[in-house]
């Protein structure tokens, strides 16, 4: 066997001699393809007898490698990188080992990536380095190139046992890594634009983005890679590892837990993934699952094969830590098994909800107490069948009395009481017992546990309405009893109830769903009015009335009672700021001016209410006023203070406001720092994926297909099937046709489903679905007709007329004008024109927008200005500018709005000097647009940088 050894080099004088020395004895010839070395690389290679071939670098590693292959004459080829060398123990036997495996087309060998020396191992991987010299074996791909057989995966590949041969790779110094990552990313993006197989590149793109510090794009490409499923390549788990590390660093615990659960499904042989899964389960107090996962990790470690394409990173220190964690968790779980937990509920006609509640209670409780206040349905029968102790209690229009009656029946041997309503259930009931055992062992001083209450709307695809913390779990004591006929709360006779909050025990609450909340609030209002008649009007009633009236959309009355409560100095558990927040929310619902909203915040702050959420609201309102320069520092300060706050006082408001603050800050950044804007939108959706405005801002990014966008957004939703329905409805209402089309493709047999709904008598559902689909088809048809190239319209004139006739009349007229069937649009057709402009969103390209924009010249210059404004709103800068450029001088008027719009378009078209001039004219004309100073500042910054 004649062995040819090949290198691709450029300025490798520091590395290549060690590599050449390790293979010299085995090589029959050494071929070095040099791509422009300016150091001693070629001289060193010549000293080892290498043949040197100069090669013009083309940002294509495959081209260089294939050129090297063409210069060889051996039977077998060994390809080495200059920063790789054969381990000293194997140099003498290199030739014999390769000869042993030479019947195979290609060989994989183990490579260790090292830092300072061979004891400092950073990672390991099997790499394809040796193969037969035959015409059908050639490299493919500009970077991270793969050897292929006639363009396909090589069928005959053998793996060399690491006991026979290993490589060391030294190219991992920090400075080298940075430059390599920048080079690799450039080449990868170039190949991504050209390839018909982008999936091969996602893992490498994720690595390169991590190398240059772009965590947003790293996550994007890692998720795309993971979505493909496990690929049959060496070290296929890299994307999981990159993304899991980033999620851990960013504190995104629940996403990390979900991802590692997917990782153990894709790579069940890797002990480190099982160990990380165990840690994640223990972090949410599911110790039983954590123990099982860690035991699996140790078993996988013991059984891991000596030869595997997937490197194991479970080291001796990790085995030791795993044993320690198992002992720790087993002790807690043993304590958990001995806890006595009682689940309590008061109920009346709750049969529809009670089944799920009882099933959950059986998971974490030892006893169930149900106090029935007069059910006439199956509530009592269901509870007794589930083993609950049922007590009848005549309803007294007093929730506290009913709850205290239940507490009086809790046994003296009970360690914890859990009191939930019938419409409240834990998302993860299996965590409860472990969590309470953890508290019992580590925080004996805590007497109560607050949990996040997540209000979801079951009538709107499980949309999260809001979340807040509430006391639902506590250690029983005769001194702890409820007070309040309505809005009852638990109090201690002396002192306070020491409480902690366990975020992992989130509770799903459906009582605020659209179809239920009005009935509940009406009932509560009746109880409050009755109590006021019986006990007299008291200041606390004002507080409760403000809440009820706000929920019933009686915003003016809610403000009145909120102001009365403030004047009376009402103290509530939620804090003094809650009434001012309610007042502010009412103003926003009533559409009152931003100035009036800001005045309420000023009033609260003058009263000594300095909760940081008002800082956030100030920033949000300033953003809505387009005062981006003023809003940005307020929003940044809110996020800084929220991150260091213990979130005790006012914490519910802070947590609820964070998504809106991130979204508003993203809008501020989008004007001048696009990548930071993307990060903010991602964070906002991570906290609350149901924010429609944030979804819109996120989706409007350029260079994203619907599939790529969904890949980023769907992981933020708790239920992806429900999320797709919600997003489809949202996309239709916001006019994102391509996204609607993509989601519709994922829902097969739409028409058959519609017929089934009609046949089964579900007519409201069928009507809603038919209306939905009709809207999609009308929008798609209009956009398709607009997008049809001009040279094809006349060739299909009959069909086009028939298609246009299917549209609503105003849209049909617009198509007739576009196709030349009608000479001009009249002023009455403007509404149809603007409807069509909205319908194009998400479907038409830039060229179609410019053509469509030209139709606006049929209308008055005032209407042309309105069309340009809509185009600017849709961020169609070139189309908007093409209209503004047609304005005659006499139509410009005072010029304030015209020059402002023109300047904004030119800013985004990167005509900065012209933009600066236009905005200066706008300012001179008295333009009062609030974001004008911000644009002028950004332009000045660009001029200073230049």
N, C-alpha and C positions, 0 to 999 in steps of 0.2 A: 504493500500500500504506500503510494506516494502522498505525502501530506503537505498541502499548501496552507500557510497561515497568512491571513489578510488583516490589514488595519486601514481605517480612515482617520487621518490626522490633521490637526492644525495647532501649532504652538504647544506641543506636548512634551517639551524637553524635561519637565519635572517628573513625568510619569513613565515615559515609554521605555526607558532603559530597563527598569525592573520587569516590565512586561515581556520585553524581548528576551531577557536573560532566562525567564521561566519557561520559554517555549523553544529556545534555540536548538537544544539537543534533539528535539523531536521533529523539527521542521525540515522538509526537503527544499522548500523555497518560502521566502517571506516577501509578500507583496504589500507595499505601502502606497496608498493613494492619498496624496497630500493636497489639501484644499487651500493652501496659501500661507504656510508657516513662515514666520519672520525670525524664529529663534533657531536653536540647534537641532530641532527634531529630525530633519532629513540627514544631517551628519551622523547623528547617533544611530539612525536606522541603517545607514550605509556601513557603519562599522560592524554591524551584525550581519552583513551580507544581504541586506534587503534590496529589492529592485524598487526604485522610486518612480511613481507616475504622478505628474502634476495634473491637477483637475480643477476646472473652474466651478466653484461652489454655486449651487442652484437652489439652495434651501430645500434640498430633497435628498434625504439619507438613502432612500432606496436606489436612486439613480447612481449615487456614488458607490454603493455596495455592489450593485450589478456591474458597474464598470470594473470594479476590482475583480469580480468573479471571472470576467472575460480575459483578464491578464494571467490567470492561473493555468497550470498544466498538470496538477496533481490529481489523484483519484478522489481524495477527500479534502474538504476545506474546513479549516478552523478559523472562525472570525473572532477577533479579540478587539476590545476597546483599549486605547492606550493607558487608561487608568485601571485596567484589570490585569491580574497576574495569577498564574497557577500556584496554589499553595506549595510551599517548599517540599513537603513530604511526598508530593505526587509528581514533581517535575520529571524525575528519572523514569517513571512508568507511564508518562503521558501517552507516548506512542503506542505502547502495548494495550492500554485501556481503549484507545480509539479504535485500534485494529480489532479488538474483541467485539466491538459493536458495529463494525463497518458494513455489515449486511443490511443495516437499517438505513432508510433514506435520510433521516435526521436524528440528532441527539440533543436531549436536554441535560444540562448539568447544574448542580447546586452552586449558587453564588451568594456570598456573604457581603453585605454592604457594611463597610467599617469606617470609623471616624479617625481616631489617632493611631490605633494599631489593631492587630488581629484579636485582641481581647475586648475591644470596644465595638461590639457588633450592633449596628443600627437596625438591621433587618436581613431577611434572607428570601431568596426566590430562585425558582428554576428558570434558566434562560436557554434558548436555542442558540448554540454556538457552532456546532459541527454538522456537516451534511455532505452528501455525495455531490461530486461535480457532474451535474447532468443538466441538459438544456432546459428541462421543464421546471427546474427549481430556481425561482427568482424572487427578489424582494418586492414588496408592494407597500405603498404608503410613504408620504413625504417624511414623516417622523414617527417614532415608535413603530418602525417598519416591521412587517411580518414576512417570513419566508413562506412562499406559496408554491404549490404544485399545480401548474397549468391554471393559476389564478385561484385555486381552491385550497382548503385546509389540507395539510399533508396527512396522509393516512398512516404511513409507516414511521412513527416516531417512537424512539426508545428513551428511557430515563436511566442515566448513569447513576449507580448507587453512590451516595456521598462518601461511602467508605473507600471508594476507588479514586474519586476525583472531585475536587472543589476549586472554585474561583474565589478571589477576593477583589472587591471593587472599592476604590478609594475616593471616588469623585463626589464626596458629600460635604466638603467644607462649605461654610455658610456663604462666603462670597461667591464661590463657584456655583452653588445652588441658585442664587439669585440671578446671576447672568444666564445660567442654563434655562431657568424657568422663563425668563423674558424671551429668550430665543425660541424655546419650545412653543410658547404660547403664540408667538407670531406665526410660526410655521403651521401649527395646528389650526389656527383660525383660517389661514389661507387654504389648507386642505379641506376644512369643513365647508368652505364655500364652493368647493369643486367636486367633492366626493358624492357618490350615490349610496354610500354606506356610512352615515354619520355615527351610527351606534358604536362602531369600533373606536371612535375617538373620544367618547364622553369621559371615560375613566382618565385618559391622559390629559384632557382639558381640565378636569377637576384638579388633578395634581399640579398642573402648571399654574392654574389660578391660585391655588393655595401657596405656591412658591413665590408668586408676585404679591401676595397679601390681599387678593381680591376674594374675600370670603363669600360675598353674595353670589358671584358667578361660580365659585367652587361648589356651593350648595346646589346651584341650578344644574350644573353638569353631572354632579354626583347623583342627584335624584333621577336625572334622565338615564344614567347608566344603570342604576338599581332597578328602574322600571322595566328594563329589558329582561330581567330575570338573570339567573346565573349563567354566565358565558364560559365556554370551555377554553379559557386562556389561563396562563400562569398568573397567580396572585389576583384572581378575579374579585377578591373581597376588598380591594383597595378603596373603592368608593364608599363602602360601608364604614371603613376605618376612618377615612377623612371626615365624613359627615358626623359620625358618632363623637369624634374628638371635638369638632366645632360645637356641636350641641351641648356637650358637657362644659366647654369653656364659657358658653353664652348662658348657661343656667336654664336651658330649655328642657326641663326634666321630662315632661310628659311626651314630647316629641321624641326624645332620646329613648324612652321606654318603648314606644311604639316601633321605632326604627330597629332597635336591637331585637325585638320580638320577630320582626321580619327577617333579620340577619340570621337568627338561629334556624329559621325555616329554610333559608337558602343555603346556609353553610352549617349543617347540623354536626359536622365533624370537628369544628373549631372550638376548643375549650374556652378560649378567651371571650368569645361571644356569649357562651353560656354563663360565664362568670359575670360579665357585664350585665346580662339580663337578670341574674340573681341580685346584683347590687341594686338595680333599678326597682325590682320587686320589693326588696327590703326597704328601700327609700319610701315606698308607699305603704309600708307595714303589712304587706302580704307575705308573711314569713313562711307560710307553708309552701307557696310557690317559689320563694327565694331559696329555701332549703333544697327543694327538688332540682332547681336549676343548677345550684352549686355542686350538688352531688353528680349531676350530669357532666358538669365541667371537669371534675376530677376523673370521671370514668373515661371521657373523651381523651383526656391527657394521657391516661395510662394505656389506652388502646390506639393512640395515634400512630399511623404507619411510618416506617423509616423513610419511605419515598412517597412524596405527595407534591402535586403541583401547587397546593395551597399551603403556604408557610404557616407554621404555628408560632405564636408569640407568647405562649403561656410558659413563663420561666419558673425556676425553682422558687423565687421569692413570691410569685403569684400563688403557687401551690401552698406555701406556708400561710399566706394571708387567707386563702380559701378555707383552710382548716380552722383558722381563728374565727372567721365569720360564721362558719357552720356552728361552732360551739356557742357563739354569742346569740345567734338567731334561735338555736334550739332551746336555749334557756328562756328567752322571751316567749317563744311559742308554748313552752311548757306552762309558763305563768298565764298565758292567754287562755289555755284550756281550762284553767281553774277559776277564771273570772265568772261572776254571776251578773248577767246583764238582763235587764227587764225593758222590753219595748212597750210603750204606752201610746194609746190613741183614743181620742173622743170622736164619735161618729154618729151620723144620722143619714140613712139612705145612701151609703157609700159603696154599694155592691159593685158598681162599675169600676171603681178604683181599687177596692180592697184586695182583690186577688193578688195583684202584683205586690202590694204592701205586705200581705201576710207571707208570701213566698220569700221576700227579702228578709223580713224579721226572723224567719226560721234559720237564716244563714248565720246571724250574729247574736241572737238572743237565746236565753234559757227559759224565759217566761214572757207571755204576751198578755197585757191587760187592755181590754177594750171597754170603754164606758159609752153605752148607747143612750142617746138622748131622744129616742122615739122613732126608730126606723120602722118603715112599713114594707121594705124590700127584703132581700136575702142577707142583709148585713150580718145579723146575729147568727144565722145558720152557717154562713161561711166562716165566721170567726170561731164558732164552737167546733166546727169540723177540723179547723187548723190547730186545735188544742188551746185556744186562747181562753182566758178567764173573762167572762162577759158580765158586766154589771149594768143594770138599768138605772138611769138617773134622769128624773123629770127636768126638762129644759127650763131654765130660769132667766133666759136672756142674759147670761153671764158666763163667758168663756172661762174666766178664772175659776169660778166655782166648779165647773165640770172638770177642769184639769186637776184641781186640787183634790177632788173626789178620787180621781185615778191615783194620784200620788199617795193618798192615804191607804191604798191597797197594795202598795209595793212592800214586799217582804223585808224583814230586818237583815236578811243575809245577802241583800243585793249590793253589788259593788258600783254599778253604773246604771243610770236611767237614760233611755233614749226616747224622746218624745217628738214624734213626727206626725204631721197631718196625713190624711189619706192620699192627698195629691202630692206628697213628698216621698221620694225614694232615693236611696244612695245610688250613685252611678256605679260604685264598686263596693257592694256590701261585704265582700270577702276581706276587705281591709280593716273593717271596724274593730274586730276583736284584737288583732295584732296591734293596732294603734293604741287602744286603751291599755293593753299590757305594757306597751312602751312607756306610756305616761305613768302607769302605776309604778314602774321600776325607776324611771329617770326623773319624773316631775311629780313627786307625791304632794307638793304644795298646791297643785292645781286642783280646783274643785269643779270647774266647768270647762266645756269645750265648745268653742264657736266653730261652725262649719260654713263653707260657702253655700249659699242658697242660690241656685241658678234658675231664674225664671225663664221658662221656655214656652214658646207658642206652638202647641201641637197642631194648630190650624194653619200654620205657616212654615211647614217643613222643619219643625223643631228649632226655629229661629230663637236665638238667645235675646231676650228682652233686656235683662239687666242681671247683675249678681250682687249680692251683699252678704255680710256675715251675720249669723244669728246663733244664739245659744240654744242648742238642741240636745246636748249631752251633759250630764253632771253626776256627781256623787250624791246619792240620796241623803236627805237630812230633814227631820221634822221642822227645822227652822227655814227651810227653803220652800217658798210657796208663791203661787201666782197672784198678781193683783191686776185689776182692770176688767170690766165687763167686756170690753172689746180692746183690741190692740194690747192684749194682756202680756205681761212680762214677769219673769221670775225674779224674786227678790229674796234677800236674806234678812232675818229679823234684826241681826246685828252685823255690822261690818259689811264687807262686799264679798261677792263670789269671785275668787281668784280664777281667771279664765285664760286659756290659751286658744290659739286658732290652728286647726289642722286642715291645710289646704287640700290634702289628699282625700278628704272625706266629703267631696262635693255632693250636694243634694239636688236632684232634679225636681223642680216645682212647676206643675202644669196649671196651677190655679189662676195664673194671669194670662192664660190663652185667650185669644180674641172672643171665642164663644162662651167663655165662663166669667170673665172679669166683671162685666157689667152687672150680671146677676149677683155676684159676691159683693160688689161695692154698693149696690142698691140695698142689699140686706144689711150691710154695715151701717149705711146712712140711716136706715130705719131704727137700728139699735141705738145709735148715738142720739137721735132725736128723742127716742123713748126715754133714754137715761137722763137727758136734759129736762124732760117734763117731770120726771120723778124726783130728781136730785137738785134741780135748778141748774142754770147755765154757769159753767165753770171755765176758766181759761184753758184747761187741757182739752175741753171739747172743741175749742177753736182749732187746735192742732189736728185733731182727728178729722174734723170737717174739711179742713184744707186738703188733707190727703185724699179723702173720699171724692171730693168735688173735682180734684185734679184728675183722678182716675176716670171720672164720669165726663170728662172734657168740659166741665163748667169752670173755665179758667178764670174768668173775671171774679166769680164768687170765691174760688180757691184763693186768689190773691187777697181778697177782702179778709178772709178768715186767717190767712197767714199773717197779715199785718196786725190783726187783732191779737193773735198769739204772741207776736213779737213785742207788741206794746205791753202785754200782760206779763212779759218775762217768763214765758213757759219754758221749763227745763225738760229736755227729753233725752233718752238714752243715745239717740243718734247725734246729739250735740247741737249747739246753738245755730250752727251754720245751716242746718237742714232746712229751716223755714225760709231762709234767704235763697237757698238753692231752688226750693219749690217755686218761690216767687219768680226767680229768673227763668225757670223752665216754662212757667205759664206765659211769661212775656214772649218767649221764643215760639211757643205754640200759637200765640195770638198774632205772630208776625210783627210785633212791635219793633220800633227802630233800634238799631244797635246802640245808639246813644242812650236810650232809655234802659236797655239791658246793662250797659256799663254803669249807669247811675245806681242801679240796685247793688252792684258789686261795691261801688264807692260807699253806699250807705252801710253795707255789712262791715266793711273795713273800718268805717268811722265808729261803728258800734263795738269795735275791738275783735271782730271775727276775722282772723288772719289765716284761716285754713288755706292750705296751698292750692286747693282746687279752684279758688277764685282767680289765682294767678293763671291757671290753665284756661279758664273761661275768658279771661281778658285776651289771652293770645289767640284763642279760637275766633272770638268776635272781631279782633283786629284783622285776622286773616280773611274773614268773610267780607270785611271792608276793603280787602286788597291792600291793606297797609302792611305789606310783607316785612318791610324793614323794621317796623315797630313790633310786629308779632313774633318774629324769629327769636329774639333774646328772651321774651316772656315764656315761650314754649320750651326753649332749651333749659331755662331755669326751673320750670315746673318738673321736667323730666329728671334733672339733677336732684332736686329736693325730694321727689317721689322715690328715687332709688335709694336714698339714705334714710328716709323716714321709716320709723317702725310701723307706720300705717295703723296706728291705734286710733287716735282721734280722727274722725272723718275718713277713715280708711276706705269705706265702701264707695264714697264719692270719688276718691282718688283713683281707685282701681277702675271704676266705671268710666272715668274721664280719660285715662291713659290712651286708649285706642284713638279717640278723637284728637287728642293732642298730637300723637305721632302722625296722624293723617294730615292735620293742619300744618305741622312742621314739614312734612313731605311736600306739601303744596308750595310752601315758602322756598324750600331747597330746589324744587323743580325748575324754578326760574333761572338758577345759576349753578347748581351742583347736582346733576342728574343722578349720579350714583348714590349720593347720600339720600336723595329723595326716595329711591327704590328701597333702600334699607329701612326708611321710616314707614313706607307703605307695608312692607313685609312685617314689620314689628306690630303695626296697627292691626293687620289681619290675623297675626298670630294671637293677639289678645282678644279680638272679636272679629271673626271672619264674615259676620253678617252686616257689616257696615257698607251700605250700598255705594256711598260716595267714594269711599276708599277703594272698593273694588273697581269702580270706574277709573279712578286715577291710576291705579295699578295696571289696568288693562290697556290704557291708552299709550303705554310705552311702545316705542317702535321696535321693529325686528323681533316680534314675538308671534308665533303662531298660536291659535287657540289651544292646541295640544300642549305647547310649552308653558303657556300661562296656567292652564289647569293643573299641570304637573307641579307647579309651585304652590298653587292656592289650595287645592283639595286637602293636603295634609293638615291644614289648619282647622278643618271641620271635624266634629266628633263622629258624624255619620255621613260617609261619602255618597251613599245612594240618595239620602235626603238632600245632600248638598247639591247634587246634580240637578234635582228638580228645582231647588231654590235658585240656582244660578241660571237655569234656563228661563225661568220667569223674570228674573232680574235683567238678563241680557235682552229680552224682548222689550221690556219697558224702557231700557236705556238705548235701544236701537243698535245693539252689537250683533249684526246679522251673521257674520262668519262664526261667531261663537255659538249662536243659536243653531246654526246649521250643523256645526260639529257635534253639539250635544244631541241634536235630533238623530244624527247618524248612529249614536250609541244606544238609541232606544228603538229597537226593531219593532215591526208590525204595529206602527202607530195607528193606521187606519183600522186594522183589525181590532185593536184595543178599543177604539172609538165605537165601533159597532157592538162590541161586547157590552160596553157601558150602557148603550141604548137598549139592547136586548134585555139586560138585567134590571131595567127600570131606574138606573142611576142617572136620571136626566140632568140634574144640576151639574154633576161631574162631567157628563158628556158635553153639555153646552159649554162649560168652561174650557174643556180640551179642544172642542171644535173652534171656539173663538181664538184660542191660543194658536192653533195650527193655521187658521185662516190668516191671522196677522203675520205669521212667518212667511207664508206663501206670497202674500201681497207684497211684502217688503222685498222678498227674494226676486219676484217677478219684475218689480220696478227697477231694482238694482241691476238685474240681468239685462234689461232693455237699455238702461243707461250705459252699461259697460260693453255692449255689443259694438265691436269696431265699426267705424263708419263705412268701410268698404264692403261689409257684409249685410248692412241694413237693407240696401236696395235689392240685393240678390234674394232676400227672403221677405220681400215687402208684404206678401199676402199673410204669411205667418205672423209677422211683426204686428200687423194691424189687428189680427185676431187676438194676439196676446195682449196688446194694449187695451183692447176692448174689455178684457177681464178685470181691469183695474177700476177703482172708483173714478168717477168722472173727472174730478180735478187733476188727478195724476195722469189720466189718459190724455188730457189736453197738453200737459207738460211734455209727455213723450211725443205727441204730434208735432209740437214746436221743435223739439230736439231733432226729430227725423225729417223735418222740412215739409210735413203735411199741412202745417198751419204757418201762416206768415209771421204772426206776432202774438204775444200774450198780452192780455189786457190787465188793467189794475186789479180787476176782480179775481184774476188767476194767481195773484201773489200768494195767497194762503196755500194753494195747492203746490206752488213752487217751493215754499218753505217746508211743507210736509215732505215733499220729495227729497229735499236736502237732508232732512233728518233720516229718511228711510235709507239713504245711501250709506250712512255711517256703518263702518265695519265691512262693507262689501266693495265699494268702488275704489279705484286707484287714483293717484294724483292726476293723471292725464284726464280721467273722466270728470274729476272734480273741476278742473280748469274749464273743460268744455261746458259743463253744467253751469258753472259760475257765469259764463258769458251770457246765458239766457236772462240773467238779472238785468241786463242793460235794456230790456224791453220796458222796464218799470221806471218809476220816478227815481231821482237821485237819492231821495230820502229812503226809498225802499232798497236801492242798491246798497246804501250804507248799512241797512238792517241785515241784508244778505251777507255782506262782508263781515259783520259782527258775528253772525252765526258760524261762518267759516273759521273765523278766529277762535271761536269757542270750541270748534272741532279740531283746532290746531292744523288747519289746512292753510298754511301760511302763504304758499305760492298762489293758490287759487284766490285767496282774499286779496293779496297784493295786485293780482291781475285786474281785479275790479277797481281797486282804489287808484290804480294807475290811469284809469279811463276818465277820472273825474275832470271836468273842465274847471278852470279857475273860478268861474262865477258860481259854480255849484258847491264850492268848498265852504262857503259861509265864513263864520268866524275862525274856522280851521282847528279849533281845539280838539274835537273828537277825531276829525279826519287825520290830522298829523300824528295824533297819539296812535291810532290804529295802524297807520302806515309805518310808524317807527317800530311798533311791536313786531309787525311782519318782517321788517328788514332785520331786526335783532335776531330772530330765529332763522332767517335766511343767511345769517352770518355776514351781512353787509353792515358792519358796525359803524363805520364812519357816517354812512347815509342815515342809519338809525339814530345816531347821536344828533344829527342836524334836524331830523324830523321831530324828535322829542323836545329839542330846544324850541322849535317853532310852536309845538303844542303848549309848552310851559309859557311862552311869551303870549299866546292867545288866551291864557287863563285856564288851561286844562286843570280840572280838579280831580282827575282819576287818582285814587289813593296810591296805586303802585307806580305812578310815574317817577317819583324820587328814587325808588328802588332800582328801576331800570337805568336811570341816569347814573346812579352810583355804580352799578355793575359795569356799565359801559366805560365809566371813568377808570375802574379797576383794570379793565382789559387794556385801556390806552396806557396806563401806568406800567403794566406788565410788558407791553410791547416796547 
